[in-house]
Amino acid sequence: MQIVFLLEQILNGLLVGGYYLLIALGLSLIFSLGGIVNLAHGAFYAIGAYLAVEITRHLGFAGAIVISPLLVALAGILFERFLLRRFYSADPILGLLLTFGLAMVAEQLIRIVWGASPLPASIPPAFKGQVMVGDFMYSKYRLLMLAVVLAALTLIWLLLNKTSFGRVVRAGVQKPDMVAVLGIRLQPYMTAIVMLGLGLAALAGVLFAPISGVHPAMGAEIMTAAFVVVVIGGLGSFWGVVLAAVLVGVVRGITIQFYAPAGEASMYLLMLLVLIFRPRGLLGERIERFE
């Protein structure tokens, strides 16, 4: 029974890691290409969750999981065009302050529109219940979430590694000057990366709303953990962020198995150890910024 419980905790840890991964990947991509640490990323995660609650009332969960990330991704066009674009070549602290201010404004707008009280978000009826395999028991909805996270990760990897779009983005991260010499404008690619990053954050909001709840401060709460994953993995590294998310999830799950109160603290200790021995993160790379 102990092994079964440990396996459940590891799966829960992987689920939490996937949760962080959807947000941390967008953060890392936007920073890698644009050089801006988007402190408003959590706000788009929260907006995705709130939109999902509204859309689910009319179109069900299937409609919410498609439409909410799409709407947030489209909002990313305006976000990149009218806010981020002005700060690519500016002092990084200005971009940091801008996105911090936007995060505060977004949280207050959520309170005005939906109120300060948490909104109910329930698991879709088709995914309520458990899957039983011998003594092992696990939630159907959590398995669905793991499958969606895995599918999203696979699609992003294919986009970045098997398409001309991905080749330009990777070149833009590593050698933006060289890309400019070749006559390729990175601006449209940056817009697409912002849309992708915000869409992923909203997808996380849709998936985890029934588990973590929907409330105005949820965006601020998730940002700390997402930054921990980015720092451990290393800015600019796709696989670094993936590895960090899995590590954080598994370490957290195993820690809960043996000493539950230290579950949250374990990921911060892991980050501290990584920063001591490898300040750029596990797979962090030196990156340049485009202007």
C-alpha positions in Angstrom: 0.0 0.0 0.0 2.9 2.3 0.7 4.2 1.9 -2.8 0.8 2.6 -4.3 0.5 5.7 -2.2 4.0 6.8 -3.2 3.0 6.2 -6.9 -0.1 8.4 -6.4 2.0 11.1 -4.8 4.5 11.0 -7.7 1.7 11.3 -10.2 0.2 14.2 -8.3 3.7 15.7 -8.3 4.0 15.3 -12.1 0.5 16.9 -12.4 1.7 19.9 -10.3 4.9 20.0 -12.4 2.7 20.1 -15.6 0.7 22.9 -14.1 3.8 25.0 -13.5 5.2 24.0 -16.9 2.3 25.5 -18.9 3.0 28.8 -17.2 6.8 28.7 -17.0 7.2 27.8 -20.7 5.4 30.9 -21.8 7.4 33.0 -19.3 10.7 31.5 -20.6 9.8 32.0 -24.3 8.8 35.6 -23.9 11.9 36.4 -21.9 14.2 34.4 -24.3 13.1 36.3 -27.4 12.0 39.7 -26.0 14.2 40.0 -22.9 11.2 41.0 -20.8 10.2 39.2 -17.5 6.4 39.3 -17.8 5.1 39.7 -14.3 1.6 39.9 -15.7 1.7 36.3 -16.9 -0.2 35.1 -13.9 -3.0 37.6 -14.6 -3.6 36.0 -18.0 -3.7 32.6 -16.2 -6.4 34.0 -13.9 -8.3 35.6 -16.8 -8.2 32.2 -18.6 -9.8 30.6 -15.5 -12.5 33.2 -15.2 -13.4 33.0 -18.9 -13.6 29.3 -18.6 -16.2 29.6 -15.8 -18.3 31.9 -18.0 -17.9 29.8 -21.2 -18.6 26.5 -19.4 -22.1 27.9 -18.4 -23.0 28.2 -22.1 -20.9 25.8 -24.1 -19.6 23.3 -21.5 -16.1 22.4 -20.5 -15.2 21.3 -24.1 -16.0 24.8 -25.3 -14.1 26.5 -22.5 -10.9 24.5 -23.0 -10.8 25.7 -26.6 -12.2 29.2 -26.5 -10.7 30.6 -23.3 -7.0 30.0 -24.3 -7.9 31.3 -27.8 -9.4 34.6 -26.5 -6.5 35.2 -24.2 -4.0 34.5 -27.0 -5.8 37.0 -29.1 -5.6 39.5 -26.3 -1.8 38.8 -26.4 -1.7 40.6 -29.8 -2.8 43.9 -28.1 -0.6 43.3 -25.1 2.5 42.8 -27.3 1.6 45.6 -29.8 0.8 48.4 -27.4 2.7 47.5 -24.2 5.6 45.0 -24.6 6.9 46.3 -28.0 8.0 49.6 -26.5 10.3 48.0 -24.0 12.3 45.5 -26.0 15.3 47.8 -26.2 14.6 49.7 -23.0 16.2 49.1 -19.5 14.8 45.6 -18.4 13.6 47.2 -15.1 11.1 49.3 -17.1 9.5 46.2 -18.6 9.5 44.6 -15.2 7.7 47.6 -13.7 5.2 47.8 -16.6 4.2 44.2 -16.3 4.0 44.4 -12.5 1.6 47.4 -12.8 -0.5 45.5 -15.4 -0.7 42.5 -13.1 -2.1 44.8 -10.3 -4.6 46.4 -12.7 -5.7 43.1 -14.0 -6.4 41.7 -10.5 -8.4 44.7 -9.5 -10.4 44.6 -12.8 -11.2 40.9 -12.0 -12.5 42.0 -8.6 -14.7 44.7 -10.2 -16.1 42.4 -12.8 -16.5 39.1 -10.9 -16.3 40.2 -7.3 -13.8 39.3 -4.6 -15.4 36.0 -3.7 -14.1 32.8 -5.3 -16.2 31.4 -8.1 -17.2 27.7 -8.2 -15.7 25.6 -10.9 -16.5 21.9 -11.1 -15.0 18.9 -12.8 -16.8 18.0 -16.0 -19.3 15.2 -15.3 -17.7 12.8 -17.8 -14.4 13.0 -15.9 -15.7 12.6 -12.4 -14.7 9.4 -10.5 -11.7 7.3 -10.3 -9.7 4.8 -12.4 -8.9 1.6 -10.5 -6.0 -0.7 -11.4 -5.6 -3.3 -8.6 -4.9 -1.3 -5.4 -4.0 1.8 -7.5 -6.7 4.4 -7.7 -6.5 7.8 -9.5 -8.8 10.6 -10.6 -10.0 10.5 -14.2 -9.9 14.3 -14.4 -6.3 14.4 -13.2 -5.3 11.8 -15.9 -7.1 14.0 -18.5 -5.0 17.0 -17.2 -1.8 15.0 -17.6 -2.8 14.0 -21.1 -3.5 17.6 -22.1 -0.3 18.9 -20.7 1.7 16.1 -22.5 -0.1 16.9 -25.8 0.5 20.6 -25.4 4.2 20.0 -24.7 4.6 17.7 -27.7 2.9 20.3 -30.0 5.1 23.1 -28.8 8.2 21.0 -29.2 7.2 20.1 -32.8 6.4 23.8 -33.5 9.8 25.0 -32.2 11.9 22.1 -33.7 10.2 21.0 -36.8 8.9 24.1 -38.5 10.5 27.1 -40.2 8.7 29.3 -37.5 10.6 27.4 -34.8 13.9 27.7 -36.6 13.6 31.5 -36.8 12.5 31.7 -33.1 15.5 29.6 -32.0 17.9 31.6 -34.1 16.3 34.8 -32.8 17.0 33.7 -29.2 20.6 32.7 -29.9 21.7 35.2 -32.6 19.2 38.0 -33.1 21.8 40.1 -35.0 22.4 37.3 -37.4 18.7 37.0 -38.1 18.5 40.8 -38.7 21.4 40.5 -41.2 19.5 37.9 -43.1 16.6 40.4 -43.5 14.2 38.5 -41.2 12.0 40.7 -38.9 11.6 39.2 -35.5 8.6 41.4 -34.6 5.9 39.1 -36.0 7.5 36.1 -34.4 7.5 37.9 -31.0 3.8 38.6 -31.4 3.2 34.9 -32.1 5.4 33.8 -29.1 3.4 36.2 -26.8 0.2 34.7 -28.1 1.5 31.2 -27.5 2.7 32.0 -24.0 -0.5 33.6 -22.9 -2.6 30.9 -24.5 -0.7 28.3 -22.5 -1.2 30.3 -19.3 -4.9 30.5 -20.0 -5.0 26.7 -20.7 -3.5 26.1 -17.3 -6.2 28.3 -15.8 -9.0 26.3 -17.5 -7.5 22.9 -16.5 -6.7 23.7 -12.9 -9.8 25.9 -12.1 -11.7 22.9 -10.7 -8.8 21.8 -8.6 -7.3 25.0 -7.3 -10.4 27.2 -7.4 -11.0 30.5 -9.2 -10.3 33.7 -7.2 -8.8 37.2 -8.0 -5.4 36.5 -6.4 -4.8 33.2 -8.2 -2.5 34.9 -10.8 -0.2 36.4 -8.2 -0.1 33.1 -6.3 1.1 31.0 -9.2 3.8 33.4 -10.3 6.2 32.4 -7.5 6.2 28.7 -8.4 6.4 29.5 -12.1 9.5 31.6 -11.5 11.0 28.8 -9.4 10.6 26.4 -12.4 12.1 28.9 -14.8 15.1 29.6 -12.5 15.8 26.0 -11.9 15.5 25.1 -15.6 17.4 28.1 -16.9 16.1 30.9 -19.0 16.1 30.2 -22.7 16.0 26.5 -22.4 12.9 24.5 -23.5 14.1 21.2 -22.1 15.5 23.0 -19.0 12.0 24.3 -18.1 10.5 20.8 -18.8 13.1 19.1 -16.7 12.7 21.6 -13.9 8.9 21.2 -13.9 9.2 17.4 -13.6 11.9 17.7 -10.9 9.8 20.2 -8.9 6.7 18.0 -9.2 8.4 14.7 -8.3 10.4 16.1 -5.4 7.3 17.8 -4.0 5.3 14.6 -4.4 8.0 12.4 -2.7 8.4 15.0 0.1 4.7 15.0 0.8 4.8 11.2 1.1 7.4 11.3 3.9 6.8 14.7 5.5 3.8 16.6 4.1 4.4 20.0 5.8 7.7 20.3 3.8 6.0 19.8 0.4 6.0 23.4 -0.7 9.4 24.2 0.9 11.1 21.4 -1.1 10.9 23.2 -4.4 12.5 26.3 -2.9 15.3 24.3 -1.4 15.8 22.6 -4.8 16.0 26.1 -6.4 18.6 27.2 -3.8 20.8 24.2 -4.4 20.6 24.7 -8.2 21.5 28.4 -7.9 24.5 27.6 -5.6 26.0 25.0 -8.0 24.7 26.2 -11.3 23.5 29.8 -11.2 22.2 29.8 -14.8 19.9 26.9 -14.1 20.2 23.2 -15.1 20.2 23.9 -18.8 20.4 27.6 -19.0 22.1 29.3 -21.9 23.6 32.7 -22.6 21.1 34.6 -24.7 21.0 37.9 -26.5 18.2 40.3 -27.0 16.7 41.7 -30.2 15.9 45.4 -30.6 
